[in-house]
Amino acid sequence: MTSSTRRAPLAAADLLRPTGPVDAPEAEDSWAAPWGFDLRSTLGVLQRGTHDPCTRVGAGRAWLCFATGDGPATLLATVEPAPAPVTDPDPATAAAPAAGPVVRLRAWGPGAGTAIASAPALLGAGDDWSGFDGNLRARLPHWISEARRRNPGIRLPSTGRVFDALVPVILEQKVTTIEARHAWRYLAARFGEPAPGPAPARMSIAPGPHRLRHIGGWDWHAARVDDSRRRTVLRAAEAASGINRLGALALDEDPGRKLQSIPGIGPWTAAETLQRTHGHPDAVSVGDFHLAAYIGHALTGRATDDAGMLELLAPYAGHRQRVVRLIGLSGFRKPSFGPRLSPLDHRGR
């Protein structure tokens, strides 16, 4: 009889705790947010579940482990509260309020410098809400406008790393969240490389295109990835260099259409990817199993289909993804019906 190799789950307190000292980064900098800034609501969309091997985001701290053109990197972003303004009874000499918090950035590994340079875009520095917060916001239902008021620090991140964002999205095609997260954890933990520096336990750099192309059939089976998704990942891996060049394209150059030239990548996959790589403010995940019904219930009180969802969101063209995110942040939940779908375990079949 062989003993089990399953590792004990990490305690919640350990998920963001570094494995070593954090005082000797290969590169460091800071970014002063010119507005209120919320790290969790901005970067949380990049994390695939609580135990994501590559991304861990907390209230004021985030660890991101990824490959760059110069090699792997571990990036730690820590929010330091903005200093309080100095009060003075004389308004002419009183200090102006601080613009926003400072995000301290530290990175380890061969790609540390590249990771630091990409961090402002990652944190949403280029995301402009001014068009939304003007006349458009006034046309929103009050409860969505209130969600914006309560979440002034949300920004849409732009990682620029298209292949990295694409693979976990492909794994999410037409399966439950539980199944998709299992597949991502299995592949990243088993075939990724250890994250450099003092990243929290069990964090890793996701396997790149070359490594993915050499994963055996049994491991795809153990990851619960069906042939359709496996083939799409492998096609993407073959085209990885071209896919990554899409990260440099502006949205008006339509990188989503170019991404869909790869068989197995449709509008849903492209939208989910560009929301993360380009901070696309208008990308709607058409074809999502739940989203249309969710938006329909939120805006009309009844379910709708994709066409109905797009019609409901049409008045907010240019900012439809912002509206979707704010509905989620509002706490709205649509009615649930029927039993939950249990994930299938094919390992013993």
ABEGO torsion letter per residue (X at the ends): XBBBABBBBBBAAAAABBABBAABBABBBBBBBABBBBAAAAAAAABBEAABAABBBBAABBBBBBBBAAEBBBBBBBBBBBBBBBBBABAAABBBBBAEBBBBBBBBEAAAAAAAAAAAAAAGAABBAAAAABAAAAABBAAAAAAAAABAABBBBBAGBAAAAAAAAAAABGBBAAAAAAAAAAAAAAABBBBBEABBBGBBBBBBAAAAAABBAAAAAAAGBBAAAAAAAAAAAAAAAAAAAAAABBAAAGAAAAAAABBGBBAAAAAAAAAAAAGBAABBBBGBAAAAAAAAAAAAGBBBBAAAAAAAAAAABGAAAAAAAAAAAAGBBBBBBEBBBBBBBAAAX
